[in-house]
Amino acid sequence: LVLCVVNTINAQQDPAFTLYNYNMNIVNPAYAGIEDLTEVNLNFRSQWVNLEGSPESKSLIVSTPINDRIGLGLSIMNDNIFVLNQTDIYADFSYRIPISDHTNFYMGIKAGGTFIDVDLDRLGIMNDPVFMENVNQLNPNVGIGFLLKSQKYYVTASSPTLLKSKRYDKDGIVVTDATDELHAYFGGGLFFNLSEQVILKPSVMSRYVTGAPMSVDLTAVIDFSVLELGVSHRLDESVSAIVLLKLAEWGHFGYAYESTTTDVKNYSRGSHEVLLKFRF
């Protein structure tokens, strides 16, 4: 009886990274090329370890400045969840507008597409027209982002996918329609110099998706020059521990362990996230 009256199911569509502060190009193209060096970021996240079919996310981000105003980037992200394999490939462009000696305003756009692959054969459902054909399609999309950054603070706002596109649309005995919704990100952070070698970095990041509760991350990191340690709390969802080791100017290693505060904790040993950052 319950299944007969359900009309819509809302669920997470895009991965929520814990180490987002070190990999912001994923959600905001305005970050492309804002550093003086070329950066290559490799990120891997395994969510809800030991749960069969749980999400695994991998990303490759390349960012480089072209001159003192223009930055370019490439964002590739793969998300695998049970029968769904999704790959996002986007080119990023940013433009810097100086506001003062130490404050800059960045505008960014990203353009590309999402390759959707749904392997319905793995479900083992036979003789049902809704599940008899796998899904393989490309959904083009565009995104925008803005960043205001100074030596003491930053404010960010972005929407990496502006167009509403369909993941699955089937006319059978039952009509099923799954769509991508607009994701909007708003956040900011502060920098407090506790000493010449120690900086406190509190930040907040909120994510709004149509039809789903707002997600808010509260993060605090202490930068000891060669080592960063921090904690993060995603409200009503999880708590995380963060470590970033600056092996050299050209190489950083980051790790985050996330423990959920929801009922999922009864079935999973948490989530792991690893980041490799190369700068040259």
C-alpha positions as CSV (number, residue, x, y, z in Angstrom):
1,L,0.0,0.0,0.0
2,V,2.9,2.4,0.8
3,L,4.5,1.7,-2.6
4,C,1.3,2.5,-4.3
5,V,1.0,6.1,-3.0
6,V,4.7,7.1,-3.4
7,N,5.1,9.7,-6.2
8,T,8.6,11.2,-5.8
9,I,11.8,10.1,-4.2
10,N,14.5,12.7,-3.4
11,A,18.1,11.5,-2.9
12,Q,21.7,12.8,-3.0
13,Q,22.8,13.3,-6.6
14,D,26.3,14.8,-6.4
15,P,29.0,13.7,-4.0
16,A,29.7,15.8,-0.9
17,F,33.4,16.0,-0.2
18,T,35.0,16.7,3.2
19,L,38.2,18.1,1.7
20,Y,36.3,20.6,-0.5
21,N,38.4,23.5,0.8
22,Y,41.4,22.1,-1.0
23,N,39.5,21.1,-4.2
24,M,37.0,24.0,-4.8
25,N,37.2,23.8,-8.6
26,I,34.8,20.9,-8.5
27,V,31.9,23.2,-7.5
28,N,33.2,26.7,-8.4
29,P,35.0,27.5,-11.7
30,A,36.0,30.9,-10.3
31,Y,38.9,29.0,-8.5
32,A,40.5,28.1,-11.8
33,G,44.1,29.5,-11.9
34,I,43.8,31.7,-8.8
35,E,47.1,30.5,-7.5
36,D,50.4,31.6,-9.1
37,L,51.3,27.9,-9.8
38,T,49.7,25.1,-11.9
39,E,47.9,22.7,-9.6
40,V,46.9,19.1,-10.2
41,N,44.6,17.6,-7.6
42,L,43.7,13.9,-7.3
43,N,40.9,13.0,-4.9
44,F,39.3,9.7,-3.9
45,R,36.3,9.2,-1.6
46,S,34.8,6.0,-0.4
47,Q,31.5,6.7,1.4
48,W,29.9,4.3,3.9
49,V,32.6,1.7,3.9
50,N,31.5,-2.0,3.9
51,L,28.0,-1.2,2.6
52,E,27.4,-3.0,-0.7
53,G,26.9,-0.6,-3.6
54,S,28.0,2.4,-1.5
55,P,29.2,5.6,-3.4
56,E,32.8,5.9,-4.6
57,S,34.0,9.2,-6.1
58,K,37.2,10.0,-7.9
59,S,38.2,13.4,-9.3
60,L,41.1,15.0,-11.3
61,I,41.4,18.7,-11.2
62,V,43.9,20.7,-13.3
63,S,44.2,24.5,-12.8
64,T,46.6,27.0,-14.2
65,P,46.9,30.8,-14.6
66,I,47.3,32.1,-18.1
67,N,48.2,35.6,-17.1
68,D,47.4,37.9,-14.1
69,R,43.7,38.1,-15.0
70,I,42.7,34.8,-16.6
71,G,42.8,31.2,-15.3
72,L,41.9,27.9,-17.0
73,G,41.0,24.5,-15.5
74,L,39.8,21.0,-16.3
75,S,37.5,19.1,-14.0
76,I,37.0,15.3,-14.3
77,M,34.9,13.5,-11.7
78,N,33.7,9.9,-11.7
79,D,30.9,8.8,-9.3
80,N,30.0,5.1,-9.0
81,I,26.9,4.1,-7.0
82,F,25.6,0.6,-7.3
83,V,24.3,0.3,-10.9
84,L,25.0,4.0,-11.7
85,N,28.3,5.1,-13.2
86,Q,28.5,8.9,-13.8
87,T,31.5,10.8,-15.3
88,D,31.6,14.6,-15.4
89,I,34.0,16.4,-17.7
90,Y,34.1,20.2,-17.7
91,A,36.4,23.0,-18.8
92,D,36.7,25.9,-16.4
93,F,37.4,29.6,-17.1
94,S,37.9,32.4,-14.5
95,Y,38.6,36.1,-14.7
96,R,40.0,38.3,-11.9
97,I,38.9,41.8,-11.2
98,P,41.1,43.7,-8.6
99,I,39.1,45.4,-5.9
100,S,42.1,46.7,-3.9
101,D,45.7,45.9,-3.2
102,H,44.8,42.7,-1.3
103,T,41.2,42.0,-2.5
104,N,40.1,40.4,-5.7
105,F,36.8,39.4,-7.2
106,Y,36.8,36.3,-9.5
107,M,34.1,35.3,-12.0
108,G,34.0,31.8,-13.5
109,I,32.1,29.6,-16.0
110,K,32.3,25.9,-16.7
111,A,31.0,24.0,-19.7
112,G,31.0,20.3,-20.5
113,G,28.8,17.4,-19.9
114,T,27.9,14.3,-17.8
115,F,28.1,10.8,-19.1
116,I,25.4,8.7,-17.5
117,D,25.6,4.9,-17.5
118,V,23.0,2.9,-15.6
119,D,23.5,-0.9,-15.8
120,L,19.9,-2.2,-15.1
121,D,20.9,-5.7,-16.0
122,R,22.7,-6.0,-12.6
123,L,19.4,-5.7,-10.8
124,G,18.3,-9.1,-12.2
125,I,14.8,-8.0,-12.8
126,M,13.2,-10.0,-15.6
127,N,10.2,-9.4,-17.9
128,D,9.6,-5.9,-16.6
129,P,9.6,-3.3,-19.5
130,V,10.8,-0.5,-17.1
131,F,14.1,-2.3,-16.4
132,M,14.8,-4.0,-19.7
133,E,16.9,-1.3,-21.3
134,N,20.2,0.1,-19.9
135,V,20.8,3.9,-19.9
136,N,23.8,5.4,-21.8
137,Q,23.6,9.1,-22.5
138,L,25.4,12.4,-22.4
139,N,23.8,15.5,-20.7
140,P,25.5,18.8,-21.7
141,N,25.5,21.5,-19.0
142,V,27.0,24.8,-17.9
143,G,27.8,26.3,-14.6
144,I,28.9,29.6,-13.0
145,G,30.8,30.7,-9.9
146,F,31.9,33.8,-8.0
147,L,34.6,34.4,-5.5
148,L,35.6,37.4,-3.4
149,K,39.0,36.8,-1.7
150,S,41.3,38.9,0.5
151,Q,44.1,38.1,2.9
152,K,41.6,37.8,5.8
153,Y,38.5,36.3,4.3
154,Y,36.8,34.8,1.3
155,V,33.2,34.5,0.1
156,T,32.1,32.0,-2.5
157,A,28.9,31.3,-4.5
158,S,28.4,28.9,-7.4
159,S,26.1,26.6,-9.3
160,P,28.2,24.0,-11.2
161,T,25.1,22.8,-13.2
162,L,22.5,25.3,-14.3
163,L,20.5,23.1,-16.7
164,K,17.9,20.6,-15.5
165,S,18.6,17.4,-17.4
166,K,17.1,13.9,-17.3
167,R,19.0,10.8,-16.1
168,Y,16.3,8.3,-16.8
169,D,13.0,8.6,-18.6
170,K,11.0,5.4,-19.3
171,D,7.5,5.0,-20.6
172,G,6.4,1.5,-19.7
173,I,3.8,0.0,-17.4
174,V,5.0,2.6,-14.9
175,V,6.3,6.0,-16.0
176,T,9.7,6.8,-14.2
177,D,11.4,10.1,-14.5
178,A,14.7,10.9,-12.8
179,T,16.2,14.4,-13.3
180,D,19.2,16.4,-12.3
181,E,18.3,19.3,-10.1
182,L,20.1,22.7,-9.8
183,H,22.8,22.6,-7.0
184,A,23.7,26.0,-5.4
185,Y,26.7,26.4,-3.1
186,F,27.3,29.3,-0.7
187,G,30.1,29.6,1.7
188,G,33.0,31.6,3.2
189,G,35.9,31.6,5.5
190,L,38.2,33.6,7.7
191,F,42.0,33.7,8.3
192,F,43.3,34.5,11.8
193,N,47.0,34.8,12.4
194,L,47.6,33.2,15.8
195,S,51.4,33.6,15.3
196,E,53.9,33.9,12.5
197,Q,53.6,30.2,11.8
198,V,50.1,29.4,12.9
199,I,46.8,30.3,11.2
200,L,43.3,29.5,12.2
201,K,40.9,28.9,9.3
202,P,37.2,28.6,10.2
203,S,34.8,28.2,7.2
204,V,31.2,27.3,6.3
205,M,29.8,25.8,3.2
206,S,26.1,25.3,2.5
207,R,24.5,23.4,-0.4
208,Y,21.0,23.8,-1.6
209,V,19.3,21.3,-3.9
210,T,15.6,21.6,-5.0
211,G,13.5,19.1,-3.1
212,A,16.1,18.2,-0.5
213,P,17.1,19.7,2.9
214,M,19.9,22.2,2.9
215,S,23.3,20.8,3.8
216,V,25.7,22.9,5.9
217,D,29.3,22.1,6.7
218,L,31.1,23.9,9.6
219,T,34.9,23.4,9.4
220,A,37.8,24.7,11.5
221,V,41.4,24.0,10.5
222,I,44.7,25.1,12.2
223,D,47.6,25.6,9.7
224,F,51.0,24.9,11.3
225,S,52.8,25.8,8.0
226,V,53.8,22.2,7.2
227,L,50.8,20.5,8.7
228,E,47.1,21.3,8.9
229,L,44.7,19.7,11.4
230,G,41.0,20.3,11.5
231,V,37.5,19.1,12.3
232,S,34.3,19.4,10.3
233,H,30.6,18.9,11.1
234,R,27.9,18.4,8.5
235,L,24.8,19.4,10.4
236,D,22.5,16.5,11.2
237,E,24.7,14.2,9.1
238,S,28.4,13.6,10.1
239,V,31.5,14.7,11.9
240,S,35.0,14.5,10.3
241,A,38.7,14.7,11.2
242,I,41.0,16.4,8.6
243,V,44.8,16.1,8.1
244,L,46.9,17.9,5.4
245,L,50.6,17.2,5.3
246,K,52.7,19.6,3.1
247,L,55.5,17.2,2.1
248,A,57.1,20.0,0.0
249,E,56.1,23.1,-1.9
250,W,55.3,20.9,-4.9
251,G,53.4,18.1,-3.0
252,H,50.6,17.9,-0.4
253,F,48.8,14.9,1.0
254,G,45.4,15.1,2.7
255,Y,43.2,12.6,4.5
256,A,39.8,12.9,6.1
257,Y,37.8,10.3,8.1
258,E,34.0,10.9,8.3
259,S,31.7,9.3,10.8
260,T,28.0,9.6,10.1
261,T,25.6,10.6,12.9
262,T,22.6,9.1,11.2
263,D,21.3,5.5,11.4
264,V,23.7,4.6,8.7
265,K,26.4,4.3,11.4
266,N,24.8,0.9,12.4
267,Y,25.8,-0.6,9.1
268,S,29.0,1.3,8.0
269,R,32.4,2.0,9.4
270,G,32.4,5.6,8.1
271,S,33.8,7.2,5.0
272,H,37.4,7.8,3.9
273,E,38.8,10.5,1.6
274,V,42.3,11.0,0.2
275,L,43.7,14.0,-1.6
276,L,47.0,14.4,-3.5
277,K,47.9,17.9,-4.6
278,F,50.8,18.7,-6.9
279,R,52.1,22.2,-7.6
280,F,54.6,23.3,-10.2
